[in-house]
Amino acid sequence: MRRFRTIFAGTALAIVMASPGAARAQSSGDAAPEAGRDLGSGEIVVTAQKREERLIDVPSAVTAIGGATLTERNLTRIEEIAAHTPGLSVSQTGVGVQLTLRGLNASGQGATTAVLVDDVPLTSASSYQQTTTPNFDTYDLQRIEVLRGPQGTLYGASALGGLVKYVTKAPNLMRFEERAQVEVSDVHGGQIGVAVRGAVNIPIIEDAVAIRVSGLFERLPGYIDNNLRGDHNANGGERYGIRGSLLWQASPDFSVRLAAIWQRDDLDASPTVELVGAMLTPNHPPADATSIAHGGDLQRNSRIAEPVKRDAQIYSATLNYNAGPVAITSVTSLARTRVDMVLDDSNESAAIGVTFADFVSPLYGQPISIRGGNLASVRRFNQEIRIASAPGDRPFEYLLGLFYANEKSRITQVFDVLSVAQPVKVLTVPFPGGALDIPASYEELAGFGQLTWHIAPNVDVTGGGRYSRNWQQSQATKLFGFATQLTGNVTDPLSKVSDGKATWSGAISWHPVERVNVYARVATGYRPGGPNAIPSVMSAGYLTRYKPDTTVNYELGAKGELFDRRLAFDVSLFTIDWTDIQIPTISINPDTGVPQNFTANGGKARSRGVEYALRFAATPQLSLSVSGSLDDADLRADAPTIGGVRGDQLPYVPRFSNTVSVDYRAPVGGDAKVFAGVDWAYVGARYSNFAATPVHTIHQRLPEYHSVNLRGGVDFGGFQVDAFVTNVGDSRGLYSYLSGAGANATGTGVIQQPRTFGLRFGAEF
């Protein structure tokens, strides 16, 4: 099946690359103005407030990175984009990438940063789901927008700290376009990677109907060995996907856009490596706990294959009607995400210094391994209708909308006890491994509105509000086995909850000169509450539901361009109060001694700091960019159930991060231009997660790290060739850390990809 998919994807992209173009199309990098282009490279247009407007005019902190810059800087993954986005930090587990904006992370399950594709929300509203995001490839994107600070008024639930929006390119009704790209890369100590990307835009009926299709196939290079299985570069895999859109401009006032996206990541193993850790002494970790084990060799040793499959699908229909004094927009969408992975749970800690394999083996009378199958799926239907005043209406502009969401999600875990002796057998005597299945549903109805009053030609006041009501239910079924510690199958009672939440925002902005905006903003965000499972016997302190947690953001900012647009700046100072934080909690059943996990509300946190992005064009050819943040994000009250005390830094949030970029671009004759650049990124010390269990080190300090990327090439107009080196110094920066779970009493974690050399060829017709 994988071979068939590979041939199919490669054939489809070869057709795109080989099709003759009727005429050379202007590239997205040459278009002017391009929405979402970098500061100083043309007018910047974004949709942060659900209408197109200049970035300078938005009274909040927004980062926009255009498609041309994403390609030239080789920013194909969200963790690479984070280095160029103030206030955005990432952590990564074997499941995927977790995003944190402005420091709002307290080790809970539910997301605090929302993710959208165009106007389609992907983030699950359920705390049962992992907070990871689909890591969409950025080829042929219009731009990426990152809205920093709570966005509850216009975007609703789970935008506690802000949101990330992928903005796709709409079909061009006038112009035939073809683009293609082939990339070859070599990871230090690992495999060769190959990527083929292509896009085509076809006007079917000029000025009326057009389609745009892009495709991707990528062989992901592995670089981690599994010596127990004799697998070298075990974490390699494939990524493939397709993105399509059809635009029908039925009349000057009415358009329909249909869009679909599918992307699949198929990894042979997760990118987890073994660290020194502190499995035997979690309360007193050694000084080198976060160092890579095995003398620095990248290994993840397991007797069990640990494949990871991630799948994302998005289908949407957007209708726009200009009814004269108002514009009406309807967005109907269906989003599906699925993560299916296998983990070797043999080395997980059952107690300090005791693995689950150690604990269970005597029951089966032989050495064993424990295989955990984990499936998380979300199916989300969304419908939004909004009415907006005509652009440029004075003195008032307004936006009113209704939003409905219906989400079905499921978490399934199946554990098997396997013999170590060959051939491997699934052992069921004296009992099987056990299983857990939790289907859940979430339904939401919300109304929102925003009003902007243009008090004077250079002064605007904006205010808005939203009220959301949701209904949720879940029901857990547990199959007997050692993992559930049950002697029979049990289905818990159905758990139902409902709650409502109001959010609001207000801002005032002042343009002292044409291309400068000084603003003040207050905004709120929230994450829905929800149901906990209702076990047949509840321990003392167990809660069957938890409340929403909320944020209030106070912000002062300034953005603009000076000195004939040679200097661009975006600076914001903020403080966020976070209350009723949703945190993982454990209570012990007094009758059985079995721990019961649930979500509760506890503690407060505050994040305050400064974010900045500066770009200076020293000459028409040479520019310097600096971006980063200083963030003091910590608990403001004790959270004993997760081992947190007042003053503790929130997880995976560096106090200081900074990126410096130098870019050079100059003509060398005819249409040809030479370009080169270097990025230096610094990520300060962070701390790992809080934990509701005593068998792991809680809140381990992770060391700072630096990373340097180089790039350069020649753009011949319709053809480009460039080379790049990422992570030049082969830095081993940690994206995540766990003090145990590795073979032979080691810890585990995810590091940034080792030094990678690459060569890329691109063509546009």
C-alpha positions, 0 to 999 in steps of 0.5 A, a space after each residue: 500500500 505504501 509503495 502504491 501511494 508513493 508511485 501515485 504521489 510521484 506520478 501526479 507531481 511529475 504530471 504537474 511538473 511536465 505540463 507546458 505553461 501557456 505563458 510564464 506566470 508571475 511568481 508569488 514572491 514577485 507579486 506586489 502587493 502580496 498579502 502577508 508578505 514580510 515587513 518592508 517588502 510590500 503592503 501587508 494584508 491579513 485577516 486577523 479580524 475576519 476581514 482583509 486589512 493592513 497589518 499596521 491597522 490591526 490593534 493587536 500583536 500579529 505576525 504574518 509570514 508570506 509564502 515567498 518567505 516561507 519558501 526562501 527561508 526553508 520554513 516547512 515545519 511549525 517548529 521552524 516558523 516558531 523561531 521567527 515568531 515572537 511569543 510562540 514556543 514549541 514542545 514535541 513528543 512522539 505524538 507531535 508538536 504542541 504550540 504555546 503562545 505567550 507562555 500559557 502551558 500548565 501540562 494539561 491535556 486541552 489546547 491553549 493555542 487554536 489552529 485554523 486553516 483559513 476559517 476552519 478551526 481544527 483544534 479539539 475543544 475536548 480535554 481528552 484530546 492531545 494538544 498537538 497540531 497537524 504539521 502542515 507543509 507550507 509549500 504554496 501557502 499564501 501566508 501564516 498568521 500568528 495572533 498573539 494574545 487571547 482571541 476569544 471574541 472572534 475565534 471562541 474556545 481554546 484560543 487562550 493564548 492566541 492562534 495560528 492560522 494557515 492561509 491558503 492561496 485562492 485560485 487565480 481566475 485570470 492566469 495559468 500557473 505551474 510551480 514545481 520543486 525537488 529537494 534532496 537533503 542529507 541528515 548528519 548520521 542519518 538518511 537521505 531525504 527527498 521531497 517533490 512538491 508541485 502546484 498548478 492553477 488553471 482558469 477554466 472559465 476566464 474571470 469566472 471559474 478556476 482551480 488550484 491544486 498542489 501536491 507533496 511527497 516527501 521521504 522523511 530521513 531517519 537518524 535514530 537507531 533501534 539496536 534491540 531490533 537491529 533497525 538503523 535510522 528507525 524513525 524515517 517515514 513518508 509524508 504526502 498530501 494534496 490541497 485543492 480549491 475551486 473558485 466560482 465567481 458567479 457574479 461581481 457580488 457573489 462567489 463560492 470557494 470549495 476547498 479540500 486538504 489531505 495530509 498523511 504522515 507515516 513514520 516507522 517510529 517516533 523521533 524519541 531518543 534515550 537520555 540519561 534521565 533519572 528513572 532510579 532517582 526521580 527526586 534527585 536527578 543527576 546533573 547530566 539528566 538531560 544529556 543524550 545517553 549512549 555517549 551521545 549516540 541517538 538511540 531508542 531501543 525497543 523490542 516492539 516496532 513503534 510506528 506513528 501515523 497522522 492523518 488530517 483532512 479538511 473540507 470547506 465551502 465558503 460563500 461570499 455575497 456583497 449585498 451593497 451596504 453589507 457583506 455576508 459570508 458563510 463558511 461550512 466545514 468538516 475537519 478530521 484528524 487522526 493519530 494512530 501510534 504504537 508504543 513500547 510501554 515496557 519501560 514505563 515506571 510502575 514505581 520508582 526503579 520498577 518498570 511495568 515489565 518488571 512488575 508484570 513479568 512474574 505474573 506470566 512466569 517469563 520475561 515480557 514486553 508491553 505493547 500499547 496501541 493508541 488511537 486519537 480521532 476527532 471529527 469536527 463539523 463547523 458552520 459560521 455565518 457573519 455579516 460585515 459592513 462594507 469596507 471603509 464605512 465611516 464612522 462605524 464598521 461592524 461584524 456580527 456572526 453566529 457559530 455552530 460546532 459539532 465534534 465527535 472524538 475518541 480515545 482508544 488504548 489497547 495493551 498487549 502483553 508479549 512474550 520476549 521469546 521468539 516467535 513473539 506471542 500475545 499472552 492472555 493467561 492469567 489475564 490479558 493486557 486490558 483496554 480503554 475506550 472513551 468516545 466523547 461529543 462536544 456541541 457548541 452554539 455561539 454568537 459574536 460581534 465587533 464594532 469599530 468607531 472611527 472617532 477621528 481620521 487617526 483614532 479608532 476604538 474597537 470593542 466586541 463580545 461573544 457568548 458561547 454555550 456548549 453541551 458535552 458528554 463522554 463515557 468510558 469503557 474499560 476491558 479487564 487486564 493488568 493495565 486497567 486492574 479490573 477483573 471484568 469489563 466495566 462501562 462507566 455511567 454516561 457523563 454529561 455537562 453543559 456550561 456557557 461563557 462570555 468573552 470580550 475585548 476592547 482596543 484603542 489605536 492611534 496613528 500619529 503618522 500614516 504608517 505607525 499605529 500605537 494601540 492598547 488592548 484588553 481581551 479575554 479567552 477561555 477553554 471549555 470545561 468538561 466531564 470527567 469519567 464517572 467510575 463505579 467507585 470514586 475515591 475521595 476528592 474525585 470530581 466528575 466535572 471541571 470548569 472553564 479556565 480563562 485569561 485576561 490580556 492587557 497589552 500596549 503595542 506599537 507597529 509601523 514603518 519609518 525612514 521611507 519604510 526602511 525600518 519596520 517594527 512591531 513591539 508589544 508589552 503584555 500581561 496575562 492573568 490565567 485563572 481556574 487552570 485545568 490541571 491533571 490530577 490523581 486520587 487513590 481509590 482507598 478500596 483498591 489502591 488504584 490511582 484514578 486520573 481526572 482533570 480539575 481546576 487549580 491554581 493561577 498563573 501570570 504571563 508578562 513580557 515584551 515581544 519584538 520584531 524589527 527589520 532594517 533595510 541597510 541597503 536595497 540588497 541587504 537587510 537585518 531582522 531581529 525578533 524575540 521575546 522576554 516572557 516571565 510566565 509562572 504560577 501565582 498560586 501553589 498547585 500541589 496536585 501537579 507538584 507546582 509551587 508559586 513562582 514555578 516557571 510554566 513548562 516549555 516556555 523560555 524566559 528569553 528567545 531571540 532570532 537574528 537573520 541577515 538576508 542579501 539579494 542582488 541582481 547579477 544580470 538579466 532576470 537573475 538574482 543571487 540571494 543568501 541568508 543566515 539565521 541564528 536562533 537562541 532558545 533560553 532555558 525551559 522546564 519540563 512538564 509538571 506531573 501528577 505522578 511521583 515516579 517521574 522528575 517534576 519540572 526538570 530544567 532543560 538547558 538553553 540551545 543555539 541553532 544556525 541555519 545557512 541558505 543561498 542560491 540563484 533565482 533566474 526568474 522562472 527557475 531557482 536553485 539553492 542550497 541550505 544547511 540547517 542546524 549548522 552546529 549540530 545542536 542537540 536542543 531538547 523539545 521535550 523531556 521525561 525522566 524515565 520510559 527508556 530502556 535500561 533505566 534511561 530517560 526519553 525526549 525529542 531533540 531537534 533534527 541533526 545538521 542537515 545539508 540540502 539542495 533544492 531546484 524550483 521552477 515556475 511557468 
